[in-house]
Amino acid sequence: MSDKDLPSDALHSRRRILLGLSLAPIAAAIPAMHAVQAAEKAGVPAAGKPFAGAWDPKAYTPTFFKDTEWAFVQAACDRLIPSDDTGPGAVESGVPEFLDRHMQTPYAAGDIWYMQGPFLEAPAEFGYQGKLALRDILRVGISAMDAHCKKAFNGKAFAQLEAAQQEDLLTQAEGGKLKLEGISSKLFFTNFLTEVKNGYFADPKYGGNRDMGAWKMIGYPGMRADYMDWITVRDKAYPLGPVDLSGKRG
């Protein structure tokens, strides 16, 4: 079923985004304070106004992403998982901080993967066969997206566009319909969305899932030592809040 076939409430559902692992256009979502602040710092004022309750934008200074990349990261995170009545958004959950930290790990650098050529086209079951490590996929993709936006929108970067324009571009990238210079838009979008979801649900020690908000939203108990007696319970929600790796209770 395509997005056009879905009822409006289902199309706008956060749970569809999280459970369906797909981007859905979300009307009237408000860009986060992070996106606005970072965009202004980069000289590219973001569209819209900050939402109430956003965390202090001075709480974290990126060390991997450059200013223009940071503005894109926050704007795109806010489009993929915006804040609503169901739960916290990606920006206020600290997902941009998670991404910045994660891009500096051996995993993101491809140090623990076989990254030698030849780089050939192969069926999907053989996995990714390209020469770009994860952090390079994101960096090249962000640059290509901003370059495309500046050509198509009178010099405006992605973070400067209206929310509907950003959602349309991300939707095109999700389907591989957006032509970017030097990288597949589908490859970039798929990896970016995966990292956003990882940051949203990871343990808070890695920078995202601030205050265990995502775990509370879905009723996940976190790192509790024992909840075996609730595994077979199907008609009641788990009564205790989550616990993270440090032992903090949510």
N, C-alpha and C positions, 0 to 999 in steps of 0.2 A: 504494500500500500504506500502510495506517495504522500508527502506532506499535504498536498492539496486535498487528499481524500479524508484527512483527519479532522475531527471537530475542533473548534477553536480552543476549548479548555485542554484537550489532550495535546494539541500542538504546543501550547504554552507550558506544559507540565515540566517542572524540573526533573521529576522522576523519569520522564521519558528520556531526558538528556543523559541522566546518570545510568539508567538501566538499559536503555537502548543504545548506548555508546554512540550517539549521533548528535549532530548539531541540529537544533530546531530554531527557527526564527522566533524571537521573543520580543513582543511589542512592548513599548513603553518602559523598557528597563533603563535605569538611570546609571550613567557611568560613575565609577567609584572615585572617591577622593584621591586615591593613589594615581589613577590614570590622569586626573586633572593636574595634580601637583607635578608628576614626572613629565608630563607633556609640556607644561609651562617651563619647567627647568630646562627642557631640551629645546625650548623656543617654539614649541608646537602646541598651543593651547587646545585641550581636548574639548569635545562637544559636551553640552549638558551640564548638570550640576552634581556635586558630590552627594552621595546618599548619607542619611543620618546613621551614625554609629560606626562609620569607617574607622579603622585603627589609625594611629598616628603615623603619617607618611614619613616622619623623621626617624621612625623606629628602626629602619633598616636601610643601609646604603649598599647598592649592588656593586659587586666587584668583578663580575663576569660580563654582564650586559652593559653596553655603552648607553648613554642617555637616550638616544633615539630608539634603540632596541628596547630599553626599559619602558618607554612610553608605549611601544607596540605591545609588549608582553602584558602590561596591565590592562590596556584597552581590550585586547583579545581575550584575556582571562575573564574580564567582566562581561563580555558578550557570550562566552561559552557557558559559564555558570554564574548568572547574576543573582543578587540577593533578592529574596521574596519571602512571602509568609511561611513557606515550607522550611526554609533553612538559610544559613549564611551563604554569601556568594564567594567565588574563588578569591577575589581580591581581599575582602575583609578576613578571609580564612588564612591569608598569608601565602597563597599559592605562588605569586611572583617571587617571594623570598625562597621558597622551596626550589623553584626552577633555577634561580641564580646560584644557589648552593649546589644543586645537582649537576649543573653544567661543569662544575669544577672537580668532579669525581672521575676516577679511572674508568668507570662504566660509561659515562658520557663521552669521554675522550676516545673510546674504542680500544683502550689498552688491554682489555680482557677478551677481545673478540678477534677473530681472524679477519684482517682487513687488507689482505694482499690480493692483487689481481690474478687472473683476468676478470674484469667486471662485465658479465654477460647477462643478457635477458634470460630469465628462467621462470618456470611456473611458480605460482604463489607458495606452494608447499615447500619450496626450497628456501623461503625467507628472503630477507633483504640481501641483495647482491651488489650494492653500490659501494663507492669509495669514500663516502662521507660518513664520519662518525656522528653520533647523535647531536652533539653540541654544534657541529658544523651544519647539519641539516637545519637546525633551528636558526643559526646565525645567517646562513645563506638564504633561507626561506624568508626571514624577516626583511632582509635587505631587498630581496626580489619583490616582496609584497609592497613595501614602501615605494620602490621604484615604479611599480605598476600603478600605484595610487597617484603618484605625482604626475604621471603621464595622463591618466584618465580624469583626474579631478583638479586640474589647474594648479599643480604644485603642492597639493595637500598630501601629507603623509596619512597612513592608516588611522593613527590616533586622533587626527583632526577631523575625520569624517563623522557624519551623523550615524547614530546607532543602526538605523535601517540599512545604510550603505555598507557599514562594517559587516552586518549580518549577511547581506547579499554576497559580499566578497568571500566570506568564510564558507557560505553554503556552496558557492561555485568551486572553491578549493576542495571542499569535502568530496565533491563529485568528480574532481579532476578536470573540471571544465575551464578553470582559470589558467591562462597561459602565462607562465612566469619565466623570466630569463635565468637559465642555469640550473633549474631544479623543477621537479614535478610538484605541482601544487598539492596533489593528493598525498604524496609522500610527506611533504612538509606538514600539511594539516593533520594527517594521521598521527605523526610523531608528537606534534605539539599538543593535540587533544589528549593523547595517552599520558603525557607528562602532567598536564593539568589535572587529570583524574587521579594520577598517582599522588600529586601534592595535596589534593583535596581530602584523600582518605588515608594518607600515610600517618605514622605516629607524629605527634607535634614536635618531637625532638629534631625533625628534619626541616622544620620551618613552616610547613603548611598545617592544615587541620587545626587552626588556632582554637584553643580552649575545647578541643575535641568536638567542635560543633557538628562536623559531618557524621561522626559516630553517634552523637546524641540524636541526630535527625533520623538515622536508620535503625536506632536501637542496638547498635553493636557494643558489646561489653568491653572491647579492648583487650588488655593484657591480664584480665582477671585470672587468677591461678586455677580456679575451679568453678565451673558452672555446668558440670556434667548432668546434674539433675534437671536442667532446663532444656537439654538438647531435644528431647522427645515431646516437649510441650509445643503445641501448635496453635492454641486458641487464646494465649495470653502473652502480653508483651513482657520482656525481661524486666524485672522491677528495679534493678540497680543500675546506676550510672556507670560510664566507662572508666577504665584505669589505663594510663599510658605507661610506656616503658620505664619512666622514672618513678612510677608509683603514685603519681598525682591522680586524684580522683576528679572526674568531670561532673 
